[in-house]
Amino acid sequence: MQVKDDWLATIICALNDAIKFNDALRSSETVSDLEDIEEWLMQIFECKEYLREEIVKNPKLFAQLEKHFKI
């Protein structure tokens, strides 16, 4: 699958937002199954790490996007 370089920052930022939101849910009283949230968080982290590993292969692109990998 090909993803336009212009979309990568948006995708990474969306993953960061998902991490923040779901991490906040872990302490919410409305969550009935904490394990589901934690499993979902792990999948998001793995997706983000996969993107990072792929982007690192292109040093110029990584230099442009590196700031987005920090939460």
ABEGO torsion letter per residue (X at the ends): XBBBAAAAAAAAAAAAAAAAAAAAAAABAABABAAAAAAAAAAAAAAAAAAAAAAAABAAAAAAAAAAABX
